[in-house]
Amino acid sequence: MINQSVIKALGKTRDSFFLYDQTTILDRISRLREDFPGVSFLYSVKANPHPQVLRTIFGAGIGADAASLGEVEMAASLGLGREDIQFSAPGRSDAALEGAWDRAVITADSLYEVRRLADMARRRGEPIDIGLRVNPAFGFDSPDAAPNKFGVDEEQIIAAAPWIRQEPYLRIVGFHIHLKSQERRKEVLLAYYKNCLSVAMELQAVLGCELEFINLGSGIGIPYGTGDTPLDTVGLGRDLTELWGRCKKFFPKARLCLETGRFLVGQSGGYVTRVMDKKVSQGKIFLILNNTLNGFLRPSLARLVEFYAGAEVPVGTEPLFTQSDAFAFLPIPKRGETEVVTLAGNLCTGADVMARDCLLPRMEPGDLVVVTNAGSYAAVLSPMQFSSQVPPEELFLSAEGQVLDWEGRIIDAQS
Ligand SMILES: Cc1ncc(COP(=O)(O)O)c(C=O)c1O
């Protein structure tokens, strides 16, 4: 994704910015299309809601996995219809549910929400078709169920089925199950898909409904560290197509949906930041970069987690924490000599460190550093108001070579 001449040109007038590469996103879209021919994909807008990113993905026929009314509105304003926007999130207000009513398929996250939606439908005099998020009676890669703030436990759905079936203004037409992101083991994902489809079969019968969609959530992972093997999407797509072919007769009207955020955009983005100062303290070289923790939080967080938890990855910390070697640092210019440096930021906290005692090509004030894997959960997760620094811009490099800003204005990037 690194287009050095564009980065150098943009860096003439900016000390930090994100750059998202449309060609990489289009390549990932083609891979999913080829590898998973029978699947309807939904893009997890929370991963990166840059309008040009959304235009690229929705323009290619991918739907939206929306986690807020704001995300529903973004997807609808870019032309997606109700059937192509699924709105699933815990803890929503009446205003959020009302606001999404005609624009998205709402997936209830609790039995309380099922009741509220049924009541709203009755008040409006308009029946509603909804999805239901299920917390299945198994774990992602274990037979044991885990307590979950998302969705409704499978057993509770079975217990509630008699009243849900009798609701005159509400029909359940889909299930949503998501237990984990960032999985690169094909067999684990396939076993999870099989288990989910069995649950869908069971619950469809218990609820007496005819499913229109089964959304198996996300999970498709990407390699972050240099030693990571990529997920075999060809094999996974082939096996899932075969599995779905066998199940389809039980769900004649249903679409099989998968959600994906980072697979489409994670590797499309770089975070570019300038070396503002260089100093030596007690024999250690510190490079002070622009907008570090506050511009792109996750590399600094990776250092903190590594410091406190070592090699152990705390469960359930995605997408804030992935792994400690998830981000590489590529200096521009790249000099021949190397030195051990600490990459720190300009905030008043010792947590503001992107890399500690790291062997990198020698860098000097004025140089740029590109931090990789900055296309998903990067700008959106960073505390940009901290210390009232000038936040990094989010720029988009089109397949034709034009750089566009958030508003779609063309930026001059001639070197
Ligand atoms: C319900 C749900 N769907 C999809 C995603 C997107 O995951 P990823 O970006 O790993 O594809 C997430 C991420 O947290 C999620 O919680």
The ligand as an SDF file (V2000), in Angstrom:
LIG
                    3D

 16 16  0  0  0  0  0  0  0  0999 V2000
  -20.7120   -7.9040   15.6970 C   0  0  0  0  0  0  0  0  0  0  0  0
  -19.4510   -7.5830   14.9700 C   0  0  0  0  0  0  0  0  0  0  0  0
  -19.4330   -7.7740   13.6400 N   0  0  0  0  0  0  0  0  0  0  0  0
  -18.3290   -7.4930   12.9030 C   0  0  0  0  0  0  0  0  0  0  0  0
  -17.1850   -7.0070   13.4930 C   0  0  0  0  0  0  0  0  0  0  0  0
  -16.0210   -6.6950   12.6160 C   0  0  0  0  0  0  0  0  0  0  0  0
  -14.9250   -7.4730   12.8750 O   0  0  0  0  0  0  0  0  0  0  0  0
  -13.6950   -7.4860   11.8580 P   0  0  0  0  0  0  0  0  0  0  0  0
  -13.3010   -6.0710   11.6370 O   0  0  0  0  0  0  0  0  0  0  0  0
  -12.6680   -8.2670   12.5620 O   0  0  0  0  0  0  0  0  0  0  0  0
  -14.1560   -8.1180   10.5870 O   0  0  0  0  0  0  0  0  0  0  0  0
  -17.1520   -6.8060   14.8800 C   0  0  0  0  0  0  0  0  0  0  0  0
  -15.9480   -6.2890   15.5190 C   0  0  0  0  0  0  0  0  0  0  0  0
  -15.8210   -6.0630   16.6700 O   0  0  0  0  0  0  0  0  0  0  0  0
  -18.3210   -7.0840   15.6410 C   0  0  0  0  0  0  0  0  0  0  0  0
  -18.3560   -6.8970   16.9580 O   0  0  0  0  0  0  0  0  0  0  0  0
  1  2  1  0
  2  3  1  0
  2 15  2  0
  3  4  2  0
  4  5  1  0
  5  6  1  0
  5 12  2  0
  6  7  1  0
  7  8  1  0
  8  9  2  0
  8 10  1  0
  8 11  1  0
 12 13  1  0
 12 15  1  0
 13 14  2  0
 15 16  1  0
M  END
$$$$
